Amino acid sequence: MPPSDILGVERRRRWQDDEKLTILERVGMGGRTVADVAREAGVTRQHICQ
């Protein structure tokens, strides 16, 4: 059985530039960490730090 049958169809998110900036701007506001903001946005810390 191919892996796609087990895991389903892989989908990638498409982010608009303004959405990316909004996420980045949240870091540090009110003491929020990269991990906090990443969790809220549904991404990993690495996505924010790249």
TORMI-86507 format. One record per residue: residue number from 1; residue in three letters; chain; x, y, z of N, C-alpha, C in turn. Coordinates in steps of 0.1 Angstrom, whole numbers. Atoms other than C-alpha are relative to their C-alpha. Layout:
residues N
<kolmar><num>NUM</num><residuo>Ala</residuo><cadena>A</cadena><n_xx>X</n_xx><n_yy>Y</n_yy><n_zz>Z</n_zz><ca_xx>X</ca_xx><ca_yy>Y</ca_yy><ca_zz>Z</ca_zz><c_xx>X</c_xx><c_yy>Y</c_yy><c_zz>Z</c_zz></kolmar>
...
end
This chain:
residues 50
<kolmar><num>1</num><residuo>Met</residuo><cadena>A</cadena><n_xx>8</n_xx><n_yy>-12</n_yy><n_zz>0</n_zz><ca_xx>0</ca_xx><ca_yy>0</ca_yy><ca_zz>0</ca_zz><c_xx>9</c_xx><c_yy>12</c_yy><c_zz>0</c_zz></kolmar>
<kolmar><num>2</num><residuo>Pro</residuo><cadena>A</cadena><n_xx>-9</n_xx><n_yy>-12</n_yy><n_zz>1</n_zz><ca_xx>16</ca_xx><ca_yy>34</ca_yy><ca_zz>-10</ca_zz><c_xx>-3</c_xx><c_yy>9</c_yy><c_zz>12</c_zz></kolmar>
<kolmar><num>3</num><residuo>Pro</residuo><cadena>A</cadena><n_xx>2</n_xx><n_yy>-8</n_yy><n_zz>-11</n_zz><ca_xx>21</ca_xx><ca_yy>59</ca_yy><ca_zz>18</ca_zz><c_xx>-12</c_xx><c_yy>10</c_yy><c_zz>-1</c_zz></kolmar>
<kolmar><num>4</num><residuo>Ser</residuo><cadena>A</cadena><n_xx>11</n_xx><n_yy>-10</n_yy><n_zz>1</n_zz><ca_xx>-5</ca_xx><ca_yy>83</ca_yy><ca_zz>4</ca_zz><c_xx>-14</c_xx><c_yy>-6</c_yy><c_zz>4</c_zz></kolmar>
<kolmar><num>5</num><residuo>Asp</residuo><cadena>A</cadena><n_xx>12</n_xx><n_yy>6</n_yy><n_zz>-4</n_zz><ca_xx>-32</ca_xx><ca_yy>57</ca_yy><ca_zz>11</ca_zz><c_xx>-1</c_xx><c_yy>0</c_yy><c_zz>15</c_zz></kolmar>
<kolmar><num>6</num><residuo>Ile</residuo><cadena>A</cadena><n_xx>0</n_xx><n_yy>0</n_yy><n_zz>-15</n_zz><ca_xx>-22</ca_xx><ca_yy>57</ca_yy><ca_zz>48</ca_zz><c_xx>-2</c_xx><c_yy>14</c_yy><c_zz>5</c_zz></kolmar>
<kolmar><num>7</num><residuo>Leu</residuo><cadena>A</cadena><n_xx>0</n_xx><n_yy>-13</n_yy><n_zz>-5</n_zz><ca_xx>-17</ca_xx><ca_yy>94</ca_yy><ca_zz>53</ca_zz><c_xx>-10</c_xx><c_yy>10</c_yy><c_zz>-7</c_zz></kolmar>
<kolmar><num>8</num><residuo>Gly</residuo><cadena>A</cadena><n_xx>9</n_xx><n_yy>-9</n_yy><n_zz>7</n_zz><ca_xx>-41</ca_xx><ca_yy>109</ca_yy><ca_zz>28</ca_zz><c_xx>8</c_xx><c_yy>10</c_yy><c_zz>-9</c_zz></kolmar>
<kolmar><num>9</num><residuo>Val</residuo><cadena>A</cadena><n_xx>-7</n_xx><n_yy>-9</n_yy><n_zz>9</n_zz><ca_xx>-33</ca_xx><ca_yy>137</ca_yy><ca_zz>3</ca_zz><c_xx>6</c_xx><c_yy>11</c_yy><c_zz>8</c_zz></kolmar>
<kolmar><num>10</num><residuo>Glu</residuo><cadena>A</cadena><n_xx>-7</n_xx><n_yy>-10</n_yy><n_zz>-7</n_zz><ca_xx>-7</ca_xx><ca_yy>161</ca_yy><ca_zz>14</ca_zz><c_xx>-4</c_xx><c_yy>14</c_yy><c_zz>-6</c_zz></kolmar>
<kolmar><num>11</num><residuo>Arg</residuo><cadena>A</cadena><n_xx>5</n_xx><n_yy>-14</n_yy><n_zz>4</n_zz><ca_xx>-18</ca_xx><ca_yy>198</ca_yy><ca_zz>13</ca_zz><c_xx>10</c_xx><c_yy>10</c_yy><c_zz>6</c_zz></kolmar>
<kolmar><num>12</num><residuo>Arg</residuo><cadena>A</cadena><n_xx>-8</n_xx><n_yy>-11</n_yy><n_zz>-5</n_zz><ca_xx>3</ca_xx><ca_yy>229</ca_yy><ca_zz>16</ca_zz><c_xx>-8</c_xx><c_yy>12</c_yy><c_zz>2</c_zz></kolmar>
<kolmar><num>13</num><residuo>Arg</residuo><cadena>A</cadena><n_xx>7</n_xx><n_yy>-12</n_yy><n_zz>-2</n_zz><ca_xx>-9</ca_xx><ca_yy>261</ca_yy><ca_zz>30</ca_zz><c_xx>7</c_xx><c_yy>11</c_yy><c_zz>-9</c_zz></kolmar>
<kolmar><num>14</num><residuo>Arg</residuo><cadena>A</cadena><n_xx>-5</n_xx><n_yy>-11</n_yy><n_zz>8</n_zz><ca_xx>-5</ca_xx><ca_yy>292</ca_yy><ca_zz>9</ca_zz><c_xx>-3</c_xx><c_yy>13</c_yy><c_zz>9</c_zz></kolmar>
<kolmar><num>15</num><residuo>Trp</residuo><cadena>A</cadena><n_xx>1</n_xx><n_yy>-11</n_yy><n_zz>-9</n_zz><ca_xx>2</ca_xx><ca_yy>323</ca_yy><ca_zz>30</ca_zz><c_xx>2</c_xx><c_yy>13</c_yy><c_zz>-8</c_zz></kolmar>
<kolmar><num>16</num><residuo>Gln</residuo><cadena>A</cadena><n_xx>-2</n_xx><n_yy>-13</n_yy><n_zz>6</n_zz><ca_xx>-3</ca_xx><ca_yy>359</ca_yy><ca_zz>18</ca_zz><c_xx>10</c_xx><c_yy>7</c_yy><c_zz>7</c_zz></kolmar>
<kolmar><num>17</num><residuo>Asp</residuo><cadena>A</cadena><n_xx>-11</n_xx><n_yy>-7</n_yy><n_zz>-7</n_zz><ca_xx>25</ca_xx><ca_yy>383</ca_yy><ca_zz>26</ca_zz><c_xx>-5</c_xx><c_yy>7</c_yy><c_zz>12</c_zz></kolmar>
<kolmar><num>18</num><residuo>Asp</residuo><cadena>A</cadena><n_xx>6</n_xx><n_yy>-7</n_yy><n_zz>-12</n_zz><ca_xx>2</ca_xx><ca_yy>403</ca_yy><ca_zz>49</ca_zz><c_xx>-3</c_xx><c_yy>-9</c_yy><c_zz>12</c_zz></kolmar>
<kolmar><num>19</num><residuo>Glu</residuo><cadena>A</cadena><n_xx>2</n_xx><n_yy>9</n_yy><n_zz>-10</n_zz><ca_xx>-7</ca_xx><ca_yy>372</ca_yy><ca_zz>68</ca_zz><c_xx>13</c_xx><c_yy>-4</c_yy><c_zz>7</c_zz></kolmar>
<kolmar><num>20</num><residuo>Lys</residuo><cadena>A</cadena><n_xx>-13</n_xx><n_yy>3</n_yy><n_zz>-6</n_zz><ca_xx>30</ca_xx><ca_yy>363</ca_yy><ca_zz>73</ca_zz><c_xx>4</c_xx><c_yy>11</c_yy><c_zz>9</c_zz></kolmar>
<kolmar><num>21</num><residuo>Leu</residuo><cadena>A</cadena><n_xx>-4</n_xx><n_yy>-11</n_yy><n_zz>-9</n_zz><ca_xx>37</ca_xx><ca_yy>398</ca_yy><ca_zz>86</ca_zz><c_xx>-8</c_xx><c_yy>1</c_yy><c_zz>13</c_zz></kolmar>
<kolmar><num>22</num><residuo>Thr</residuo><cadena>A</cadena><n_xx>8</n_xx><n_yy>0</n_yy><n_zz>-12</n_zz><ca_xx>8</ca_xx><ca_yy>397</ca_yy><ca_zz>110</ca_zz><c_xx>5</c_xx><c_yy>-10</c_yy><c_zz>10</c_zz></kolmar>
<kolmar><num>23</num><residuo>Ile</residuo><cadena>A</cadena><n_xx>-5</n_xx><n_yy>10</n_yy><n_zz>-9</n_zz><ca_xx>21</ca_xx><ca_yy>365</ca_yy><ca_zz>125</ca_zz><c_xx>13</c_xx><c_yy>4</c_yy><c_zz>6</c_zz></kolmar>
<kolmar><num>24</num><residuo>Leu</residuo><cadena>A</cadena><n_xx>-13</n_xx><n_yy>-5</n_yy><n_zz>-5</n_zz><ca_xx>56</ca_xx><ca_yy>379</ca_yy><ca_zz>128</ca_zz><c_xx>-1</c_xx><c_yy>11</c_yy><c_zz>10</c_zz></kolmar>
<kolmar><num>25</num><residuo>Glu</residuo><cadena>A</cadena><n_xx>2</n_xx><n_yy>-12</n_yy><n_zz>-9</n_zz><ca_xx>44</ca_xx><ca_yy>411</ca_yy><ca_zz>144</ca_zz><c_xx>-5</c_xx><c_yy>-4</c_yy><c_zz>14</c_zz></kolmar>
<kolmar><num>26</num><residuo>Arg</residuo><cadena>A</cadena><n_xx>5</n_xx><n_yy>5</n_yy><n_zz>-13</n_zz><ca_xx>27</ca_xx><ca_yy>391</ca_yy><ca_zz>172</ca_zz><c_xx>11</c_xx><c_yy>-4</c_yy><c_zz>10</c_zz></kolmar>
<kolmar><num>27</num><residuo>Val</residuo><cadena>A</cadena><n_xx>-11</n_xx><n_yy>5</n_yy><n_zz>-9</n_zz><ca_xx>60</ca_xx><ca_yy>378</ca_yy><ca_zz>185</ca_zz><c_xx>5</c_xx><c_yy>12</c_yy><c_zz>8</c_zz></kolmar>
<kolmar><num>28</num><residuo>Gly</residuo><cadena>A</cadena><n_xx>-5</n_xx><n_yy>-10</n_yy><n_zz>-9</n_zz><ca_xx>71</ca_xx><ca_yy>398</ca_yy><ca_zz>215</ca_zz><c_xx>-11</c_xx><c_yy>9</c_yy><c_zz>6</c_zz></kolmar>
<kolmar><num>29</num><residuo>Met</residuo><cadena>A</cadena><n_xx>11</n_xx><n_yy>-8</n_yy><n_zz>-5</n_zz><ca_xx>38</ca_xx><ca_yy>416</ca_yy><ca_zz>219</ca_zz><c_xx>-6</c_xx><c_yy>-6</c_yy><c_zz>13</c_zz></kolmar>
<kolmar><num>30</num><residuo>Gly</residuo><cadena>A</cadena><n_xx>6</n_xx><n_yy>5</n_yy><n_zz>-12</n_zz><ca_xx>26</ca_xx><ca_yy>413</ca_yy><ca_zz>255</ca_zz><c_xx>8</c_xx><c_yy>-12</c_yy><c_zz>6</c_zz></kolmar>
<kolmar><num>31</num><residuo>Gly</residuo><cadena>A</cadena><n_xx>-8</n_xx><n_yy>11</n_yy><n_zz>-5</n_zz><ca_xx>55</ca_xx><ca_yy>389</ca_yy><ca_zz>262</ca_zz><c_xx>-1</c_xx><c_yy>-13</c_yy><c_zz>-6</c_zz></kolmar>
<kolmar><num>32</num><residuo>Arg</residuo><cadena>A</cadena><n_xx>3</n_xx><n_yy>13</n_yy><n_zz>7</n_zz><ca_xx>44</ca_xx><ca_yy>363</ca_yy><ca_zz>237</ca_zz><c_xx>13</c_xx><c_yy>-4</c_yy><c_zz>-7</c_zz></kolmar>
<kolmar><num>33</num><residuo>Thr</residuo><cadena>A</cadena><n_xx>-12</n_xx><n_yy>6</n_yy><n_zz>5</n_zz><ca_xx>71</ca_xx><ca_yy>340</ca_yy><ca_zz>226</ca_zz><c_xx>-3</c_xx><c_yy>-6</c_yy><c_zz>-14</c_zz></kolmar>
<kolmar><num>34</num><residuo>Val</residuo><cadena>A</cadena><n_xx>2</n_xx><n_yy>6</n_yy><n_zz>13</n_zz><ca_xx>77</ca_xx><ca_yy>325</ca_yy><ca_zz>191</ca_zz><c_xx>-8</c_xx><c_yy>-13</c_yy><c_zz>1</c_zz></kolmar>
<kolmar><num>35</num><residuo>Ala</residuo><cadena>A</cadena><n_xx>7</n_xx><n_yy>12</n_yy><n_zz>-1</n_zz><ca_xx>64</ca_xx><ca_yy>292</ca_yy><ca_zz>204</ca_zz><c_xx>-15</c_xx><c_yy>3</c_yy><c_zz>2</c_zz></kolmar>
<kolmar><num>36</num><residuo>Asp</residuo><cadena>A</cadena><n_xx>14</n_xx><n_yy>-4</n_yy><n_zz>-2</n_zz><ca_xx>31</ca_xx><ca_yy>309</ca_yy><ca_zz>216</ca_zz><c_xx>-6</c_xx><c_yy>4</c_yy><c_zz>-13</c_zz></kolmar>
<kolmar><num>37</num><residuo>Val</residuo><cadena>A</cadena><n_xx>5</n_xx><n_yy>-5</n_yy><n_zz>13</n_zz><ca_xx>26</ca_xx><ca_yy>326</ca_yy><ca_zz>183</ca_zz><c_xx>-1</c_xx><c_yy>-11</c_yy><c_zz>-10</c_zz></kolmar>
<kolmar><num>38</num><residuo>Ala</residuo><cadena>A</cadena><n_xx>1</n_xx><n_yy>11</n_yy><n_zz>9</n_zz><ca_xx>34</ca_xx><ca_yy>295</ca_yy><ca_zz>163</ca_zz><c_xx>-12</c_xx><c_yy>-9</c_yy><c_zz>3</c_zz></kolmar>
<kolmar><num>39</num><residuo>Arg</residuo><cadena>A</cadena><n_xx>11</n_xx><n_yy>9</n_yy><n_zz>-4</n_zz><ca_xx>9</ca_xx><ca_yy>274</ca_yy><ca_zz>183</ca_zz><c_xx>-13</c_xx><c_yy>6</c_yy><c_zz>-4</c_zz></kolmar>
<kolmar><num>40</num><residuo>Glu</residuo><cadena>A</cadena><n_xx>12</n_xx><n_yy>-6</n_yy><n_zz>4</n_zz><ca_xx>-18</ca_xx><ca_yy>300</ca_yy><ca_zz>177</ca_zz><c_xx>-2</c_xx><c_yy>0</c_yy><c_zz>-15</c_zz></kolmar>
<kolmar><num>41</num><residuo>Ala</residuo><cadena>A</cadena><n_xx>1</n_xx><n_yy>-1</n_yy><n_zz>15</n_zz><ca_xx>-11</ca_xx><ca_yy>302</ca_yy><ca_zz>140</ca_zz><c_xx>0</c_xx><c_yy>-14</c_yy><c_zz>-6</c_zz></kolmar>
<kolmar><num>42</num><residuo>Gly</residuo><cadena>A</cadena><n_xx>0</n_xx><n_yy>13</n_yy><n_zz>5</n_zz><ca_xx>-9</ca_xx><ca_yy>264</ca_yy><ca_zz>137</ca_zz><c_xx>12</c_xx><c_yy>-4</c_yy><c_zz>-9</c_zz></kolmar>
<kolmar><num>43</num><residuo>Val</residuo><cadena>A</cadena><n_xx>-13</n_xx><n_yy>3</n_yy><n_zz>7</n_zz><ca_xx>27</ca_xx><ca_yy>263</ca_yy><ca_zz>125</ca_zz><c_xx>10</c_xx><c_yy>-4</c_yy><c_zz>10</c_zz></kolmar>
<kolmar><num>44</num><residuo>Thr</residuo><cadena>A</cadena><n_xx>-11</n_xx><n_yy>3</n_yy><n_zz>-9</n_zz><ca_xx>60</ca_xx><ca_yy>252</ca_yy><ca_zz>139</ca_zz><c_xx>8</c_xx><c_yy>13</c_yy><c_zz>3</c_zz></kolmar>
<kolmar><num>45</num><residuo>Arg</residuo><cadena>A</cadena><n_xx>-9</n_xx><n_yy>-12</n_yy><n_zz>-3</n_zz><ca_xx>85</ca_xx><ca_yy>276</ca_yy><ca_zz>155</ca_zz><c_xx>10</c_xx><c_yy>2</c_yy><c_zz>-11</c_zz></kolmar>
<kolmar><num>46</num><residuo>Gln</residuo><cadena>A</cadena><n_xx>-10</n_xx><n_yy>-1</n_yy><n_zz>11</n_zz><ca_xx>109</ca_xx><ca_yy>268</ca_yy><ca_zz>126</ca_zz><c_xx>-6</c_xx><c_yy>8</c_yy><c_zz>-11</c_zz></kolmar>
<kolmar><num>47</num><residuo>His</residuo><cadena>A</cadena><n_xx>6</n_xx><n_yy>-7</n_yy><n_zz>10</n_zz><ca_xx>84</ca_xx><ca_yy>282</ca_yy><ca_zz>102</ca_zz><c_xx>1</c_xx><c_yy>16</c_yy><c_zz>2</c_zz></kolmar>
<kolmar><num>48</num><residuo>Ile</residuo><cadena>A</cadena><n_xx>-1</n_xx><n_yy>-14</n_yy><n_zz>-4</n_zz><ca_xx>85</ca_xx><ca_yy>316</ca_yy><ca_zz>120</ca_zz><c_xx>14</c_xx><c_yy>5</c_yy><c_zz>-1</c_zz></kolmar>
<kolmar><num>49</num><residuo>Cys</residuo><cadena>A</cadena><n_xx>-14</n_xx><n_yy>-4</n_yy><n_zz>-1</n_zz><ca_xx>122</ca_xx><ca_yy>317</ca_yy><ca_zz>124</ca_zz><c_xx>8</c_xx><c_yy>-1</c_yy><c_zz>-13</c_zz></kolmar>
<kolmar><num>50</num><residuo>Gln</residuo><cadena>A</cadena><n_xx>-8</n_xx><n_yy>1</n_yy><n_zz>13</n_zz><ca_xx>132</ca_xx><ca_yy>309</ca_yy><ca_zz>88</ca_zz><c_xx>1</c_xx><c_yy>13</c_yy><c_zz>-7</c_zz></kolmar>
end
